[in-house]
Amino acid sequence: ARLGARVPKGILLYGPPGCGKTLLARATAGECNARFLNVELSDILDMYIGESEKKLHAIFELARQQAPAVIFFDEVEALGGKRQYSRESTSSKLVSQFLSELDGFSRNNEGVLILASTNVPWALDSAFLRPGRFDRLVFIPPPDLPARRSILQLLLQGRPVEDRIDLDFLARNSGGFSGADLKNL
């Protein structure tokens, strides 16, 4: 506060699938001792006109009432896609409602951090990326060599493993693999 810095209202985590964006969101809420609200598409989308907007508003209201809270939208592009490519006015209205909730004009979002993740940040409506909304973009890359080795080691804990498995070899030869890829391996 003394330096004039402000806490971001929204943070967009982006990067390849399986690299831990959801885990980072959960960990953020845990580190802040905040309630974690994991919002899925099925929690919002409704076939009846106006219901999706109401459901989105209800989630923000719940977070405001239970602050400190972290609201996490996984695959946010499904809710906040570019409006110029939308064939339905209902999806455009949902984007507008989402932007209104992020702004917090009608209600104060104090104590509420909005996190979202996507694999395709270019698919989001540009209005989401202006300061005061998702004003911080954080790239979550695939794990580096030491992280891949650690992930492999954790994945093998408690399993019967040959002594000859060379974790360093596997880590060196799995560049570009996500945590999910390593689990599949």
Buried (B, 14 or more C-beta within 10 A) or exposed (E): EEEEEEEBBBBBBBBBEBBBBBEBBBEBBEEBEBBBBBBEEEBBBBEEEEEBBEBBBEBBEBBBEEBBBBBBBBBBBBBBBBBEEBEEEBBBBBBBBBBBBBEBEEBEBEBBBBBBBBBEBEBBBEBBBEEEBBBBEEEBEBBEEEBBBEBBEEEEEEEEEEEEEEBEEBBEEBEEBBBBBBEEE
